[in-house]
């Protein structure tokens, strides 16, 4: 009698644990997949770094652009001669010498290097924006996997909780029959052992669930222990996307567009290297006010100076040729990287589509298997109650039901992950 009451108490305890856990999560924050994505994007530090990189590239572009406009400089100087200095017998130089000078300089021709720098900066800005987009795609993919991991572990926990209840009911029946002398002790011990296994699995499932929720919270900047309830189910109606054209995928893949821009940047760098060895011409004008260089009478004067600076590179011991070859080698490297990436994208697209369609097939198979396992468990339990089957058959049917239900969750999880992978592969996320 003590054993019966103890098992009944344990059943009630597990029921209370499950009720408390799910009441907690029901009252918690409810998140759809789209909402979770947005929260992760708002918090993620990598995205913030990417945004700052875009700003830096934009500031660099604006800085180079200023080189097209005239530059205005202003300087001043003052000196005081402590000792008396004679310019001529009877004529001393003044102690004070001072001047203020303002000038305007305009680059006329710099071998088009400034233009090339500006074009290169524009490409670098485009690359920075594409890298931000690429970062977002990867973060969203990670968020999706995280979300569905929680959803899968939630269902596995619920299954484990339900399984403990099923085994507990069988144990109560078997123990009652034993007390009545209808069966042997062996049946009781078999079911009791199975009950302990179910309780252990329940503990593991709960731990996995809580751990997954913690990871979910951390990714969107919440406290790890904050309860979260997911609005979307892992077994929700399936969204089966179309197979996108390869060229469409290339146009949407930020990493491929980065590779393309990288080639263009390398070409501009080669042109810039060549431009640096062309003549440079700048003109300007200076306006000066102050004492003369030899200050005798202390008069202050204005003077205007027009000037032109011309620099013609002549001979650098083959430096130009070597630098150009280095830059051309970088072009070839970028071309090879793009070609390699092209092959990888083609393979990724094929694999992602195969994984997606195969995952869908597995779902259809396990869904039908679950109905069979459920029906078999009901029949075996009924037959055992009627004394037509041994308890081992019921235990076997329970395990089959548990495994099949677990396979259903696993298949749906694999499909969700495959769908997220496919979305990342095509360079855009499906609604």
Residue pairs with C-beta under 8 A, 6 or more apart in sequence:
1 179
3 175
4 172
4 175
4 176
4 179
7 168
7 171
7 172
7 175
7 195
8 172
10 168
11 165
11 168
11 172
14 161
14 164
14 165
14 168
14 199
14 202
15 165
18 161
21 157
21 206
24 227
25 227
25 228
25 229
26 229
27 227
27 229
28 226
28 227
28 228
28 229
29 226
29 227
29 228
29 229
30 229
30 230
30 231
31 39
31 147
31 228
31 229
31 230
31 231
32 231
32 232
33 144
33 147
33 232
35 231
36 143
36 147
36 216
36 220
37 140
37 143
37 144
39 220
39 221
40 139
40 140
40 142
40 143
40 219
40 220
41 47
41 136
41 139
41 140
41 143
42 220
43 219
43 220
43 221
44 139
44 219
46 135
46 139
47 132
47 135
47 136
47 139
50 128
50 131
50 132
50 135
50 136
51 132
53 128
53 131
53 132
54 125
54 128
54 129
54 132
56 128
57 121
57 124
57 125
57 127
57 128
57 129
58 125
60 121
60 124
60 125
61 118
61 121
61 122
61 124
61 125
64 114
64 117
64 118
64 121
65 118
67 107
67 114
67 117
67 118
68 107
68 114
68 118
70 104
70 105
70 106
71 104
71 105
71 106
72 102
72 103
72 104
73 102
73 103
73 105
74 100
74 101
74 102
74 103
75 100
75 101
76 98
76 99
76 100
76 101
77 97
77 98
77 99
77 290
78 96
78 97
78 98
79 96
79 97
79 98
80 95
80 96
80 97
81 93
81 94
81 95
81 97
82 95
84 92
85 92
85 93
86 92
86 93
87 93
87 294
87 296
91 296
93 294
93 295
93 296
94 291
94 295
94 296
94 297
94 298
96 291
96 295
96 298
97 290
97 291
97 293
97 295
98 290
98 291
99 288
99 289
99 290
99 291
100 288
100 289
100 290
101 286
101 287
101 288
101 289
101 290
102 286
102 287
103 284
103 285
103 286
103 287
104 284
104 285
105 282
105 283
105 284
106 282
106 283
106 284
107 114
107 280
107 281
107 282
108 281
108 282
108 283
109 279
109 280
109 281
110 275
110 278
110 280
110 281
110 282
111 274
111 275
111 276
111 277
111 278
111 279
111 280
112 271
112 275
112 278
113 272
113 275
113 276
113 278
116 268
116 271
116 272
116 275
117 272
119 268
120 265
120 268
120 269
120 272
123 261
123 264
123 265
123 268
124 265
126 261
127 258
127 261
127 262
127 265
130 254
130 255
130 257
130 258
130 261
131 254
131 258
133 254
134 254
134 255
134 258
137 254
137 424
137 427
137 429
138 424
140 424
140 429
141 420
141 421
141 423
141 424
142 219
143 219
144 416
144 417
144 420
144 423
145 417
145 420
146 212
146 215
146 216
146 219
147 216
147 230
147 232
148 234
148 413
148 416
148 417
148 420
149 212
149 215
149 216
149 413
150 209
150 212
150 213
150 215
150 216
150 228
150 230
151 230
151 232
151 233
151 234
151 413
151 416
152 234
152 409
152 410
152 412
152 413
153 205
153 208
153 209
153 211
153 212
154 209
154 230
155 233
155 234
155 235
155 409
156 205
156 208
156 209
156 406
156 409
157 202
157 205
157 206
157 208
157 209
159 205
159 402
159 405
159 406
159 409
160 198
160 201
160 202
160 204
160 205
160 206
161 202
161 205
163 198
163 201
163 202
163 398
163 401
163 402
164 195
164 198
164 199
164 202
166 377
166 398
166 401
167 191
167 194
167 195
167 198
167 398
168 195
170 191
170 381
170 391
170 394
170 395
170 398
171 188
171 191
171 192
171 195
173 385
174 183
174 187
174 188
174 191
174 391
175 188
175 191
177 183
177 187
178 184
178 185
178 187
178 188
183 391
187 390
187 391
190 391
190 392
190 395
191 391
191 395
194 395
194 398
213 227
213 228
214 224
214 225
216 228
217 223
217 224
217 225
217 226
217 228
218 224
222 228
234 409
234 412
234 413
234 416
235 408
235 409
235 412
238 360
238 363
238 415
239 419
239 430
240 360
241 356
241 419
241 422
241 423
241 430
243 353
244 349
244 426
246 345
246 346
246 349
248 426
249 345
249 349
249 425
249 426
249 427
250 256
250 342
250 345
251 257
251 427
252 426
252 427
252 428
253 345
253 426
253 427
254 427
255 341
256 338
256 341
256 342
256 345
256 427
259 334
259 337
259 338
259 341
260 338
262 334
262 337
262 338
263 331
263 334
263 335
263 338
265 334
266 327
266 330
266 331
266 333
266 334
267 331
269 327
269 330
270 324
270 327
270 328
270 330
270 331
273 320
273 323
273 324
273 327
274 320
274 324
277 313
277 316
277 320
278 313
279 310
279 311
279 312
279 313
280 309
280 310
280 311
281 308
281 309
281 310
281 311
282 308
282 309
283 306
283 307
283 308
283 309
284 306
284 307
284 308
284 309
285 304
285 305
285 306
285 307
286 304
286 305
286 306
286 307
287 302
287 303
287 304
287 305
288 302
288 303
288 304
288 305
289 300
289 301
289 302
289 303
290 300
290 301
291 298
291 299
291 300
291 301
292 299
292 301
313 320
345 425
348 425
349 425
349 426
352 418
352 421
352 422
352 425
352 426
353 422
355 418
355 421
355 422
356 415
356 418
356 419
356 421
356 422
359 411
359 414
359 415
359 418
360 415
362 411
362 414
362 415
363 408
363 411
363 412
363 415
365 411
366 404
366 407
366 408
366 411
367 408
369 404
369 407
370 404
370 405
370 407
370 408
372 404
373 397
373 400
373 401
373 403
373 404
373 405
374 401
376 397
376 400
376 401
377 394
377 397
377 398
377 400
377 401
380 389
380 393
380 394
380 396
380 397
381 394
381 397
383 389
383 393
384 390
384 391
384 393
384 394
419 430
423 429
423 430
